[in-house]
Amino acid sequence: MIKHKDHFHGSDLEKIETIYGIKKEEIISFSANVNPLGISPKLRGSLSSHIDAISCYPDRDYTLLRESIATYAHTEKDNIIVGNGSTELISLFIQITHPKKALILGPTYSEYEREIALGGGKTTYFPLHSHNDFALDIEAFTSTLNDDIDLLILCNPNNPTSTSILQSDMRQILDVCKQHDIYVMVDETYVEFCDHYEKVTCVSLTEYYNNLIILRGTSKFFAAPGLRLGYAVTGNEDLLKQINQYKNPWMINSLAEIAGRIMFSDADYIKDTKELIDKEREYCYHRLTDSKLYQPFYPTANFMLVKILSEDVDSGFLFDRCIRQKMMIRDCSTFPFLNEKFIRFCFMNHAENEALIDVLLS
């Protein structure tokens, strides 16, 4: 098991406030990877009118919510499970399947390994390399898959590299996994930010592969981490029955159920988000590309991994420089396979992105 270092999470603004004496309300978090537009205007304008919903239990089957998600994600209602955030669904899936040996691409989100360890399993990593721009070599990767592996976990787009595996390549991976009886869990937390979403999302593949489960949430794209609403998509009927038997009767509360239905139908908000991220992704990437101080890796999601080229500057130094300007970036030295020469930041509105890059280039 790889040892993960302590770090400031994007939600740790209280810690920053204590250490640096900066009010958390004044900090722009480029570390949390949350939609800079904030919550859906449609949700903001109507949720309060549904406050009486908390006087009743939610529908045990969450039928209307699952129908809304199915329309949004282009899948079948009966293939959807909702949960108290995608993290709960990850935990639930691992508790049910009990993988003894899992394979994960690295660097990536540490919660996967933690959940597997809690279930008594072991994790190995297939490393992505900076010399290949952290892109996955499909042939090399599939050649390492074998019968000893129970579970493959893919974050797509991957955090923190912001690289994506195309659906066409995912089919090849799933075919090999099927031969070795390997279940594949794909975390699509950031997929809605992709400029080529249709080529990346694997939701449609759940119709053809019963060894596949897709996880998504509302924390990042819909800027609602406090809502704790996530969902999973799978075409495996046996797995669906097991999860439904194992899960708590009411996974999410009445207001979260209503909020989800409202958010997923806010077409203007979804369109505005994609347009903003597409524009700011290009701006941030090209500004740092033109600099000799950094090597940015082309991002497909709403955040970018950057390598520091200056010998006398490291990630801790840049974190401190930025936070003193009330801007919080991610020091990536805490990720496996990365070191103190890597940082990550998400894309905010244009003025904020411009201010951050000015500080990085100063």
Secondary structure in CASP SS format (residue, H / E / C, confidence):
PFRMAT SS
TARGET T0000
AUTHOR 0000-0000-0000
METHOD secondary structure of the structure
MODEL  1
M C 1.00
I C 1.00
K C 1.00
H C 1.00
K C 1.00
D C 1.00
H C 1.00
F C 1.00
H C 1.00
G C 1.00
S C 1.00
D C 1.00
L H 1.00
E H 1.00
K H 1.00
I H 1.00
E H 1.00
T H 1.00
I H 1.00
Y H 1.00
G C 1.00
I C 1.00
K C 1.00
K H 1.00
E H 1.00
E H 1.00
I C 1.00
I E 1.00
S E 1.00
F C 1.00
S C 1.00
A C 1.00
N C 1.00
V C 1.00
N C 1.00
P C 1.00
L C 1.00
G C 1.00
I C 1.00
S C 1.00
P H 1.00
K H 1.00
L H 1.00
R H 1.00
G H 1.00
S H 1.00
L H 1.00
S H 1.00
S H 1.00
H H 1.00
I H 1.00
D H 1.00
A H 1.00
I H 1.00
S H 1.00
C C 1.00
Y C 1.00
P C 1.00
D C 1.00
R C 1.00
D C 1.00
Y C 1.00
T H 1.00
L H 1.00
L H 1.00
R H 1.00
E H 1.00
S H 1.00
I H 1.00
A H 1.00
T H 1.00
Y H 1.00
A H 1.00
H C 1.00
T C 1.00
E C 1.00
K H 1.00
D H 1.00
N H 1.00
I E 1.00
I E 1.00
V E 1.00
G E 1.00
N C 1.00
G C 1.00
S H 1.00
T H 1.00
E H 1.00
L H 1.00
I H 1.00
S H 1.00
L H 1.00
F H 1.00
I H 1.00
Q H 1.00
I H 1.00
T H 1.00
H C 1.00
P C 1.00
K C 1.00
K E 1.00
A E 1.00
L E 1.00
I E 1.00
L E 1.00
G E 1.00
P C 1.00
T C 1.00
Y C 1.00
S C 1.00
E H 1.00
Y H 1.00
E H 1.00
R H 1.00
E H 1.00
I H 1.00
A H 1.00
L H 1.00
G C 1.00
G C 1.00
G C 1.00
K E 1.00
T E 1.00
T E 1.00
Y E 1.00
F E 1.00
P E 1.00
L C 1.00
H C 1.00
S H 1.00
H H 1.00
N H 1.00
D C 1.00
F C 1.00
A C 1.00
L C 1.00
D C 1.00
I H 1.00
E H 1.00
A H 1.00
F H 1.00
T H 1.00
S C 1.00
T C 1.00
L C 1.00
N C 1.00
D C 1.00
D C 1.00
I C 1.00
D C 1.00
L E 1.00
L E 1.00
I E 1.00
L E 1.00
C E 1.00
N C 1.00
P C 1.00
N C 1.00
N C 1.00
P C 1.00
T C 1.00
S C 1.00
T C 1.00
S C 1.00
I C 1.00
L C 1.00
Q H 1.00
S H 1.00
D H 1.00
M H 1.00
R H 1.00
Q H 1.00
I H 1.00
L H 1.00
D H 1.00
V H 1.00
C H 1.00
K H 1.00
Q H 1.00
H C 1.00
D C 1.00
I C 1.00
Y E 1.00
V E 1.00
M E 1.00
V E 1.00
D E 1.00
E C 1.00
T C 1.00
Y C 1.00
V H 1.00
E H 1.00
F H 1.00
C C 1.00
D C 1.00
H C 1.00
Y H 1.00
E H 1.00
K H 1.00
V H 1.00
T C 1.00
C C 1.00
V H 1.00
S H 1.00
L H 1.00
T H 1.00
E H 1.00
Y C 1.00
Y C 1.00
N C 1.00
N C 1.00
L E 1.00
I E 1.00
I E 1.00
L E 1.00
R E 1.00
G E 1.00
T C 1.00
S C 1.00
K C 1.00
F C 1.00
F C 1.00
A C 1.00
A C 1.00
P H 1.00
G H 1.00
L H 1.00
R C 1.00
L C 1.00
G E 1.00
Y E 1.00
A E 1.00
V E 1.00
T E 1.00
G C 1.00
N C 1.00
E H 1.00
D H 1.00
L H 1.00
L H 1.00
K H 1.00
Q H 1.00
I H 1.00
N H 1.00
Q H 1.00
Y H 1.00
K C 1.00
N C 1.00
P C 1.00
W C 1.00
M C 1.00
I C 1.00
N C 1.00
S H 1.00
L H 1.00
A H 1.00
E H 1.00
I H 1.00
A H 1.00
G H 1.00
R H 1.00
I H 1.00
M H 1.00
F H 1.00
S C 1.00
D C 1.00
A H 1.00
D H 1.00
Y H 1.00
I H 1.00
K H 1.00
D H 1.00
T H 1.00
K H 1.00
E H 1.00
L H 1.00
I H 1.00
D H 1.00
K H 1.00
E H 1.00
R H 1.00
E H 1.00
Y H 1.00
C H 1.00
Y H 1.00
H H 1.00
R H 1.00
L H 1.00
T H 1.00
D C 1.00
S C 1.00
K C 1.00
L C 1.00
Y E 1.00
Q E 1.00
P E 1.00
F C 1.00
Y C 1.00
P C 1.00
T C 1.00
A C 1.00
N C 1.00
F E 1.00
M E 1.00
L E 1.00
V E 1.00
K E 1.00
I E 1.00
L C 1.00
S C 1.00
E C 1.00
D C 1.00
V C 1.00
D C 1.00
S H 1.00
G H 1.00
F H 1.00
L H 1.00
F H 1.00
D H 1.00
R H 1.00
C H 1.00
I H 1.00
R C 1.00
Q C 1.00
K C 1.00
M E 1.00
M E 1.00
I C 1.00
R E 1.00
D E 1.00
C H 1.00
S H 1.00
T H 1.00
F C 1.00
P C 1.00
F C 1.00
L C 1.00
N C 1.00
E C 1.00
K C 1.00
F E 1.00
I E 1.00
R E 1.00
F E 1.00
C E 1.00
F C 1.00
M C 1.00
N C 1.00
H H 1.00
A H 1.00
E H 1.00
N H 1.00
E H 1.00
A H 1.00
L H 1.00
I H 1.00
D H 1.00
V H 1.00
L H 1.00
L C 1.00
S C 1.00
END
